[in-house]
Amino acid sequence: MKKLRLTLFLLFVFVTAYAQTKSPRQWFPGLFEAVQLSDVYPDNKTFVDATPKREPELIMKDYADQHNKPGFDLKKFVDENFTSPVLPNGGFKTDVSLGVRKHIDTLWQVLYRHHGKVSSYSSLIPLPNDFIVPGGRFREIYYWDSYFTMLGLQQSHQTIIMQNMVDNFAYLINKFGFIPNGNRTYYLTRSQPPFFSMMVDLLTHDKGEQLRVKYQPELLKEYAFWMEGAKQLKPGQAHRMAVRMQGGEILNRYWDDSDKPREESFKQDVNAAKLTKQKPGDFYRNVRAAAESGWDFSTRWFDASGKLESIQTTNIIPVDLNCLLYHLELSIARTYQLQGNAEMYKQYLSKANIRKTAIQKYCWSAVKGWFMDYNWKLKRQSPQQTLAGTFPLEFKIADNLQAAKIAAGLKTKFFHPGGLVTTFNRSGQQWDSPNAWAPLQYMAINGLNNYHKTTLATTFAEAWINTNLNIFNATGKLMEKYNVVDTDTKAGGGEYPLQDGFGWTNGVLLNLMDKFKPGKDIKQ
């Protein structure tokens, strides 16, 4: 009897675990496509975040029986069988008179989510600890968002929730072998910019250097994920995220293991694929790889036409991604150094130095005075100059002359009244001009500080702070992104309306206010 109970328990655990990796499209084939293509919800993300009210098999049986009958109402069927996601604390109102600091303190509570049991048929992946979400339609954790959110949590002395978030990401690495884009089953085919080692850096600032060793297993697993298959590659070959360059060096690209339309943007992808000359699977993978980059979308990933249908993300060696992996290699080296393992310390330090040299070789443009992405298929640098080129400052990969040229480029080309613009192209894509984003402002400003260019860093920081404060004082909101060229106009572009909340905006603003405006409270 005991053996039977144990067998049944293990079977339950296995079935539950398997269920919590299936995506809505896998659970509801046919119904999923019908809902996403028929505008039952204005936003495709709504249905994939909805929770089935009963077992998928029963829902699908009823759908098969009913959907071809006269008078079938798809929206009514969905409403009867799914619970739509709601926005917790959606009634929160800002008191602008209390200032932005009080607003952010309150927002940490509004954006706080308790971990707990999740329906086996929900797309939400349960986590072991509480966490902070970005806000708006983003109802789950997001990988790279969380680092910039944590910058503000640190200023707010919220070390416990920071620890919880790092532990959640460690849990995801151990469960799936990598950190997904977010804790949704439809994100299990891709990651996001690898900021986990940077998060560990933040925690060590509060809790001591030895904490690095605790996360060594997860740092190594994340590294293995990004480097999978690299050793077998010959020059000019790629496997998933790894690319062997013509000189024999390994650099990395963004990738997604699926070549189907994104479930959360299904209709947009299907319609966009009608315009491309690429094979549909290649196009969808390039779109998904751009989603992994976080820059979804930007002319950074397009050819000279500047059109989405030309997207070629998997051909691009992104300078920012490789800077982050350089930091990951250094972080792993440091964990071995703390353990007194000289051999492994030297091994990972060597990997980092080889990558640094390769970034210099393939990404530095002496003509433009800028770090550029590199098209490994065409064997030449991408033509688009973007704010990603400041990442080598943050990670001290640039030499002093390069830093000076980048500083000059930021001042004369990227800087506008509201802050640093993402690219020079007005394409209608949200990661292009005239839009600006908190994480890129932070990386550029902090990078300049690394090279003692404090006056320019202060100028950029104050412009960004004022942009945030002006919009906040006018609307009571902190936005996902800002228009820094036409500062009286809202940011636009993208596949969804402008979101407020907003995790990484709050985090970067609080960090910069504390660094660059001490004691100057203008209703902060």
C-alpha positions as CSV (number, residue, x, y, z in Angstrom):
1,M,0.0,0.0,0.0
2,K,2.8,2.4,0.9
3,K,4.5,1.6,-2.4
4,L,1.3,2.3,-4.3
5,R,0.9,5.7,-2.5
6,L,4.5,6.6,-3.3
7,T,4.0,5.6,-6.9
8,L,0.8,7.7,-7.2
9,F,2.5,10.6,-5.5
10,L,5.5,10.5,-7.9
11,L,3.2,10.2,-10.8
12,F,1.3,13.3,-9.6
13,V,4.6,15.2,-9.3
14,F,5.7,14.1,-12.8
15,V,2.4,15.0,-14.4
16,T,2.2,18.4,-12.6
17,A,5.8,19.2,-13.5
18,Y,5.2,18.3,-17.2
19,A,1.9,20.3,-17.2
20,Q,3.7,23.4,-16.0
21,T,6.0,23.3,-19.0
22,K,3.3,23.1,-21.7
23,S,2.4,26.4,-23.3
24,P,-1.2,27.5,-24.2
25,R,-0.7,26.7,-27.8
26,Q,0.3,23.1,-26.8
27,W,-2.7,22.8,-24.5
28,F,-5.3,24.2,-26.9
29,P,-4.3,23.5,-30.5
30,G,-6.8,25.1,-32.9
31,L,-8.7,27.0,-30.2
32,F,-5.5,28.9,-29.5
33,E,-5.1,30.0,-33.1
34,A,-8.7,30.9,-33.4
35,V,-8.6,33.1,-30.3
36,Q,-5.4,34.9,-31.2
37,L,-6.3,35.6,-34.8
38,S,-9.9,36.8,-34.2
39,D,-9.2,39.6,-31.7
40,V,-11.2,38.1,-28.8
41,Y,-8.8,40.1,-26.8
42,P,-7.2,43.3,-28.1
43,D,-3.8,42.1,-26.7
44,N,-2.6,38.6,-27.7
45,K,-0.9,38.4,-24.3
46,T,-4.2,38.3,-22.5
47,F,-5.3,34.9,-23.6
48,V,-1.9,33.2,-23.0
49,D,-2.0,34.6,-19.5
50,A,-5.6,33.5,-18.8
51,T,-6.2,30.5,-16.5
52,P,-8.4,27.6,-17.7
53,K,-11.3,27.0,-15.4
54,R,-11.2,23.2,-16.0
55,E,-9.0,20.5,-17.5
56,P,-7.8,21.4,-21.1
57,E,-9.0,18.0,-22.4
58,L,-12.6,18.9,-21.4
59,I,-12.3,22.4,-22.9
60,M,-11.0,21.0,-26.1
61,K,-13.6,18.3,-26.3
62,D,-16.4,20.9,-26.0
63,Y,-14.6,23.2,-28.5
64,A,-14.4,20.3,-31.0
65,D,-18.1,19.6,-30.5
66,Q,-19.3,23.2,-30.8
67,H,-17.1,25.4,-32.9
68,N,-18.5,24.4,-36.3
69,K,-22.1,24.7,-35.3
70,P,-24.2,27.7,-36.5
71,G,-24.2,30.6,-34.0
72,F,-21.1,29.5,-32.1
73,D,-19.7,32.5,-30.1
74,L,-16.0,32.2,-29.6
75,K,-15.8,35.0,-27.1
76,K,-18.6,33.6,-25.0
77,F,-16.9,30.2,-25.1
78,V,-13.6,31.7,-24.0
79,D,-15.3,33.7,-21.2
80,E,-17.0,30.5,-20.0
81,N,-13.8,28.4,-19.9
82,F,-11.0,30.9,-19.0
83,T,-10.4,33.4,-16.3
84,S,-8.8,36.5,-17.7
85,P,-5.9,38.0,-15.9
86,V,-6.6,41.0,-13.7
87,L,-4.2,43.7,-12.7
88,P,-3.7,43.6,-8.9
89,N,-3.9,47.0,-7.2
90,G,-5.3,48.4,-10.5
91,G,-7.1,51.0,-8.5
92,F,-3.9,52.5,-7.1
93,K,-3.9,56.3,-7.4
94,T,-0.9,58.5,-7.1
95,D,-0.7,61.6,-4.8
96,V,1.8,63.7,-6.8
97,S,2.1,66.1,-4.0
98,L,4.0,63.5,-1.9
99,G,6.8,63.3,-4.5
100,V,8.3,60.6,-6.6
101,R,10.3,58.9,-3.8
102,K,7.1,58.2,-1.9
103,H,5.5,57.1,-5.1
104,I,8.3,54.6,-5.8
105,D,8.1,53.3,-2.2
106,T,4.4,52.6,-2.7
107,L,5.0,51.1,-6.1
108,W,7.3,48.5,-4.6
109,Q,4.2,47.3,-2.8
110,V,1.9,47.6,-5.9
111,L,4.4,45.6,-8.0
112,Y,5.1,43.0,-5.3
113,R,3.8,39.5,-6.0
114,H,3.5,36.6,-3.5
115,H,4.8,33.3,-4.6
116,G,2.4,30.4,-4.2
117,K,0.5,27.6,-5.8
118,V,-0.3,28.0,-9.5
119,S,-2.8,26.1,-11.6
120,S,-1.2,23.2,-13.4
121,Y,-2.7,24.5,-16.6
122,S,-1.7,28.1,-16.2
123,S,1.2,29.5,-18.3
124,L,2.6,31.0,-15.1
125,I,5.6,29.1,-13.8
126,P,5.5,29.0,-10.0
127,L,8.5,30.4,-8.1
128,P,9.7,29.6,-4.6
129,N,10.0,33.2,-3.4
130,D,8.1,36.5,-3.7
131,F,9.2,38.9,-6.4
132,I,8.6,42.3,-8.2
133,V,7.0,42.5,-11.6
134,P,7.6,45.4,-14.2
135,G,3.9,46.5,-14.2
136,G,1.1,46.9,-16.6
137,R,0.6,44.0,-19.0
138,F,3.8,42.5,-17.7
139,R,2.4,40.4,-14.9
140,E,5.4,38.1,-14.3
141,I,9.1,38.5,-13.7
142,Y,11.3,39.4,-16.6
143,Y,15.0,38.5,-16.6
144,W,16.9,41.6,-17.5
145,D,14.2,44.0,-16.2
146,S,14.9,42.6,-12.7
147,Y,18.5,43.8,-12.5
148,F,17.5,47.4,-13.1
149,T,14.6,47.1,-10.7
150,M,17.0,45.8,-8.1
151,L,19.1,48.9,-8.5
152,G,16.2,50.8,-6.9
153,L,15.4,48.1,-4.4
154,Q,19.0,48.4,-3.2
155,Q,18.6,52.2,-2.7
156,S,15.3,51.4,-0.8
157,H,17.2,48.9,1.4
158,Q,15.0,46.1,0.2
159,T,17.8,43.5,0.5
160,I,15.4,40.6,1.4
161,I,13.3,41.0,-1.8
162,M,16.6,41.3,-3.8
163,Q,17.8,38.1,-2.3
164,N,14.4,36.4,-3.1
165,M,14.6,37.5,-6.7
166,V,18.2,36.2,-7.1
167,D,17.1,33.0,-5.5
168,N,14.2,32.7,-7.9
169,F,16.5,33.1,-10.9
170,A,18.9,30.5,-9.4
171,Y,15.8,28.2,-9.0
172,L,14.9,28.7,-12.7
173,I,18.5,27.9,-13.8
174,N,18.5,24.7,-11.8
175,K,15.0,23.7,-13.1
176,F,15.4,24.5,-16.7
177,G,19.2,24.9,-17.3
178,F,18.8,28.7,-18.0
179,I,16.7,31.7,-17.0
180,P,13.7,32.1,-19.3
181,N,12.6,35.5,-20.7
182,G,10.0,35.4,-17.9
183,N,8.3,32.9,-15.7
184,R,5.8,31.8,-18.4
185,T,5.7,28.5,-20.2
186,Y,5.6,30.3,-23.6
187,Y,9.0,31.8,-22.7
188,L,10.7,28.5,-22.2
189,T,12.4,28.6,-25.6
190,R,14.5,31.6,-25.0
191,S,16.3,33.7,-22.3
192,Q,17.1,37.4,-22.1
193,P,20.3,39.4,-21.7
194,P,22.3,37.5,-19.0
195,F,22.3,39.9,-16.1
196,F,22.4,37.2,-13.4
197,S,26.1,37.7,-12.5
198,M,25.3,41.5,-12.3
199,M,22.5,40.7,-9.8
200,V,24.9,38.7,-7.7
201,D,27.3,41.7,-7.8
202,L,24.5,43.8,-6.3
203,L,23.9,41.3,-3.5
204,T,27.6,41.0,-2.6
205,H,27.6,44.8,-2.1
206,D,25.1,44.3,0.7
207,K,26.0,40.8,1.9
208,G,29.7,40.3,1.3
209,E,32.0,38.8,-1.3
210,Q,31.7,35.2,-0.2
211,L,28.1,35.2,-1.4
212,R,29.5,34.8,-4.9
213,V,30.6,31.3,-4.1
214,K,27.0,30.3,-3.1
215,Y,25.9,31.0,-6.7
216,Q,28.8,29.4,-8.5
217,P,26.8,26.4,-9.6
218,E,24.2,28.6,-11.2
219,L,26.7,30.9,-12.8
220,L,28.4,27.9,-14.4
221,K,25.0,26.5,-15.6
222,E,24.1,29.8,-17.2
223,Y,27.5,29.9,-18.9
224,A,27.0,26.4,-20.2
225,F,23.6,27.3,-21.6
226,W,25.1,30.2,-23.6
227,M,28.1,28.3,-24.8
228,E,26.4,25.0,-25.6
229,G,28.0,23.3,-28.6
230,A,30.7,25.9,-29.0
231,K,33.7,23.4,-28.8
232,Q,32.5,21.5,-31.9
233,L,32.2,24.5,-34.1
234,K,34.6,25.4,-37.0
235,P,35.2,29.0,-38.1
236,G,32.1,30.4,-39.7
237,Q,29.8,27.9,-38.0
238,A,27.1,28.6,-35.3
239,H,25.1,26.4,-33.0
240,R,22.2,28.0,-31.0
241,M,23.8,31.0,-29.1
242,A,27.5,30.2,-30.0
243,V,29.3,31.4,-33.1
244,R,32.9,30.5,-34.1
245,M,34.3,33.6,-35.7
246,Q,36.6,33.5,-38.7
247,G,39.6,34.0,-36.5
248,G,38.6,31.0,-34.3
249,E,37.2,33.0,-31.4
250,I,33.8,32.1,-29.8
251,L,31.3,35.0,-29.6
252,N,27.6,34.8,-29.0
253,R,24.3,35.8,-30.6
254,Y,20.7,35.8,-29.6
255,W,18.6,32.7,-30.5
256,D,15.3,31.1,-29.8
257,D,14.7,27.3,-30.0
258,S,11.3,27.8,-31.6
259,D,10.6,28.8,-35.2
260,K,6.9,29.4,-34.7
261,P,5.1,32.7,-34.1
262,R,5.4,34.0,-30.6
263,E,2.3,32.9,-28.6
264,E,2.0,36.3,-26.8
265,S,2.2,38.2,-30.1
266,F,0.8,35.6,-32.4
267,K,-1.3,37.7,-34.8
268,Q,1.4,40.3,-35.2
269,D,4.0,37.7,-36.1
270,V,1.7,35.9,-38.6
271,N,0.8,39.1,-40.3
272,A,4.4,40.3,-40.4
273,A,5.5,37.0,-41.9
274,K,3.3,37.7,-45.0
275,L,5.6,40.5,-45.9
276,T,9.0,38.8,-45.6
277,K,11.0,37.0,-48.3
278,Q,12.5,34.7,-45.6
279,K,11.2,31.2,-45.0
280,P,8.5,31.6,-42.3
281,G,10.5,29.5,-39.7
282,D,13.6,31.7,-40.3
283,F,11.6,34.9,-39.9
284,Y,9.9,33.7,-36.7
285,R,13.2,32.7,-35.2
286,N,14.8,36.0,-36.0
287,V,11.8,37.8,-34.4
288,R,12.0,35.6,-31.3
289,A,15.8,36.1,-31.1
290,A,15.2,39.9,-31.1
291,A,12.7,39.3,-28.3
292,E,15.4,37.5,-26.4
293,S,17.6,40.6,-26.8
294,G,15.0,42.7,-25.1
295,W,15.2,45.1,-28.1
296,D,11.9,44.1,-29.7
297,F,12.1,45.7,-32.1
298,S,14.8,48.0,-33.6
299,T,16.4,48.7,-36.9
300,R,19.5,47.4,-35.1
301,W,18.3,43.9,-36.3
302,F,17.1,44.9,-39.8
303,D,19.0,45.2,-43.1
304,A,19.4,48.6,-44.9
305,S,15.7,48.7,-45.8
306,G,14.9,49.3,-42.1
307,K,11.8,47.1,-42.3
308,L,10.8,44.4,-39.9
309,E,10.4,41.8,-42.7
310,S,14.2,42.0,-43.2
311,I,15.0,41.1,-39.6
312,Q,18.3,39.1,-39.3
313,T,18.9,38.9,-35.5
314,T,20.6,35.5,-35.7
315,N,23.2,36.9,-38.1
316,I,24.3,39.5,-35.6
317,I,27.0,39.3,-32.9
318,P,25.6,41.9,-30.4
319,V,28.2,43.9,-28.6
320,D,26.1,44.2,-25.4
321,L,25.5,40.5,-25.1
322,N,29.2,39.7,-25.4
323,C,30.0,42.3,-22.8
324,L,27.6,40.6,-20.4
325,L,29.1,37.2,-21.1
326,Y,32.6,38.7,-20.5
327,H,31.3,39.8,-17.0
328,L,29.9,36.3,-16.5
329,E,33.3,34.8,-17.2
330,L,35.0,37.2,-14.8
331,S,32.4,36.4,-12.2
332,I,33.0,32.7,-12.4
333,A,36.8,33.3,-12.3
334,R,36.3,35.3,-9.1
335,T,34.3,32.5,-7.5
336,Y,37.2,30.1,-8.1
337,Q,39.7,32.7,-6.8
338,L,37.6,33.0,-3.6
339,Q,37.8,29.2,-3.2
340,G,41.6,29.2,-3.7
341,N,41.3,27.3,-7.0
342,A,44.1,29.0,-9.0
343,E,43.8,26.6,-12.0
344,M,40.1,27.3,-12.7
345,Y,40.5,31.0,-11.9
346,K,43.1,31.3,-14.6
347,Q,41.0,29.2,-17.0
348,Y,38.0,31.5,-16.8
349,L,40.1,34.7,-16.6
350,S,41.7,33.5,-19.9
351,K,38.2,33.0,-21.4
352,A,37.3,36.5,-20.4
353,N,40.5,38.0,-21.9
354,I,40.0,36.1,-25.2
355,R,36.4,37.5,-25.4
356,K,37.6,41.0,-24.6
357,T,40.1,40.9,-27.4
358,A,37.5,39.5,-29.8
359,I,35.0,42.3,-28.9
360,Q,37.8,44.8,-29.7
361,K,38.6,43.0,-32.9
362,Y,35.2,42.6,-34.3
363,C,33.1,45.4,-32.7
364,W,35.3,48.5,-32.5
365,S,35.0,50.9,-35.4
366,A,37.8,53.4,-35.5
367,V,35.9,55.3,-38.2
368,K,32.8,55.8,-36.2
369,G,34.5,55.9,-32.8
370,W,32.0,53.4,-31.5
371,F,31.5,49.8,-30.6
372,M,29.2,48.2,-33.3
373,D,27.4,44.9,-33.6
374,Y,29.0,42.5,-36.1
375,N,27.3,40.5,-38.9
376,W,29.1,37.2,-38.8
377,K,27.4,36.0,-42.0
378,L,28.5,39.0,-44.0
379,K,31.8,39.3,-42.1
380,R,31.4,43.0,-41.5
381,Q,30.1,45.4,-38.8
382,S,26.4,46.3,-38.8
383,P,25.8,49.8,-40.1
384,Q,23.5,50.9,-37.2
385,Q,25.1,52.9,-34.4
386,T,23.1,52.2,-31.2
387,L,23.3,52.9,-27.5
388,A,24.4,49.3,-27.0
389,G,27.8,50.5,-28.0
390,T,28.3,52.0,-24.5
391,F,28.3,48.6,-22.8
392,P,32.1,48.2,-23.2
393,L,32.3,51.3,-20.9
394,E,30.3,49.6,-18.1
395,F,32.5,46.6,-18.2
396,K,35.8,48.5,-18.7
397,I,36.5,46.8,-22.0
398,A,37.2,50.1,-23.8
399,D,40.6,51.8,-23.5
400,N,40.8,55.4,-22.5
401,L,41.0,56.7,-26.1
402,Q,37.9,54.7,-27.1
403,A,36.1,55.9,-24.0
404,A,36.8,59.5,-25.0
405,K,35.5,58.9,-28.5
406,I,32.3,57.3,-27.2
407,A,31.8,60.2,-24.8
408,A,32.1,62.6,-27.6
409,G,29.6,60.6,-29.7
410,L,27.1,60.4,-26.9
411,K,27.3,64.2,-26.5
412,T,27.0,65.2,-30.1
413,K,24.9,62.4,-31.6
414,F,22.8,60.6,-29.0
415,F,22.0,63.4,-26.5
416,H,18.7,65.2,-26.7
417,P,16.8,67.4,-24.3
418,G,15.3,64.4,-22.5
419,G,18.2,62.0,-22.4
420,L,20.1,59.6,-24.6
421,V,18.2,58.3,-27.7
422,T,18.4,54.6,-28.5
423,T,19.2,54.8,-32.2
424,F,19.1,57.6,-34.8
425,N,16.4,56.0,-36.9
426,R,12.7,57.0,-36.7
427,S,11.3,53.7,-37.8
428,G,8.2,53.4,-35.7
429,Q,9.8,50.6,-33.7
430,Q,9.9,51.2,-30.0
431,W,13.7,50.6,-29.7
432,D,14.5,53.3,-32.1
433,S,14.4,57.1,-32.1
434,P,12.8,59.1,-30.5
435,N,12.5,56.6,-27.6
436,A,14.8,56.2,-24.7
437,W,14.9,53.5,-22.0
438,A,16.0,53.4,-18.4
439,P,18.4,50.5,-18.6
440,L,20.4,52.0,-21.5
441,Q,20.6,55.4,-19.7
442,Y,22.0,53.7,-16.7
443,M,24.6,51.6,-18.6
444,A,25.8,54.7,-20.5
445,I,26.0,57.0,-17.4
446,N,27.6,54.4,-15.2
447,G,30.0,53.5,-18.0
448,L,31.1,57.1,-18.3
449,N,31.7,57.3,-14.5
450,N,34.1,54.3,-14.9
451,Y,36.3,56.5,-17.0
452,H,36.0,59.6,-14.7
453,K,33.8,61.5,-17.2
454,T,31.6,62.6,-14.3
455,T,30.6,66.0,-15.7
456,L,29.1,64.4,-18.8
457,A,27.6,61.6,-16.8
458,T,26.0,64.2,-14.5
459,T,24.5,66.1,-17.5
460,F,23.0,62.9,-18.9
461,A,21.7,61.8,-15.6
462,E,20.1,65.1,-14.8
463,A,18.4,65.2,-18.2
464,W,16.9,61.7,-17.6
465,I,15.9,62.5,-14.0
466,N,14.1,65.7,-15.2
467,T,12.3,63.8,-18.0
468,N,11.0,61.3,-15.4
469,L,10.0,64.0,-12.9
470,N,8.3,66.2,-15.5
471,I,6.1,63.3,-16.7
472,F,5.5,62.2,-13.2
473,N,4.4,65.6,-12.0
474,A,2.1,66.0,-15.0
475,T,0.6,62.5,-14.9
476,G,1.4,60.8,-11.7
477,K,3.1,58.0,-13.6
478,L,6.5,56.5,-14.3
479,M,6.6,55.1,-17.8
480,E,8.2,52.1,-19.5
481,K,10.0,54.4,-22.0
482,Y,10.2,58.1,-22.9
483,N,10.3,60.3,-25.9
484,V,13.5,62.3,-25.3
485,V,13.6,64.1,-28.6
486,D,10.1,65.6,-28.6
487,T,9.7,65.8,-24.8
488,D,6.1,67.0,-24.9
489,T,5.1,63.9,-26.8
490,K,4.6,60.4,-25.4
491,A,6.9,57.5,-26.4
492,G,5.3,55.2,-29.0
493,G,5.9,52.3,-31.3
494,G,5.9,48.7,-30.4
495,E,3.1,46.1,-30.3
496,Y,1.2,47.4,-27.2
497,P,0.2,50.7,-25.6
498,L,2.7,52.6,-23.5
499,Q,2.9,50.9,-20.1
500,D,3.2,52.5,-16.7
501,G,4.5,51.1,-13.5
502,F,7.4,50.6,-14.2
503,G,10.0,48.3,-12.5
504,W,13.2,49.3,-14.3
505,T,12.2,52.9,-14.6
506,N,11.6,53.1,-10.9
507,G,14.9,51.4,-10.1
508,V,17.1,53.4,-12.4
509,L,15.5,56.7,-11.4
510,L,16.0,56.1,-7.7
511,N,19.6,55.0,-8.3
512,L,20.4,58.1,-10.3
513,M,18.6,60.5,-8.0
514,D,20.7,59.2,-5.1
515,K,23.9,59.5,-7.1
516,F,23.4,62.7,-8.9
517,K,20.9,64.8,-6.9
518,P,21.7,64.3,-3.2
519,G,19.8,66.6,-1.0
520,K,18.0,68.4,-3.9
521,D,14.4,67.2,-3.4
522,I,12.2,68.7,-6.1
523,K,9.2,66.9,-4.8
524,Q,11.2,63.7,-5.1
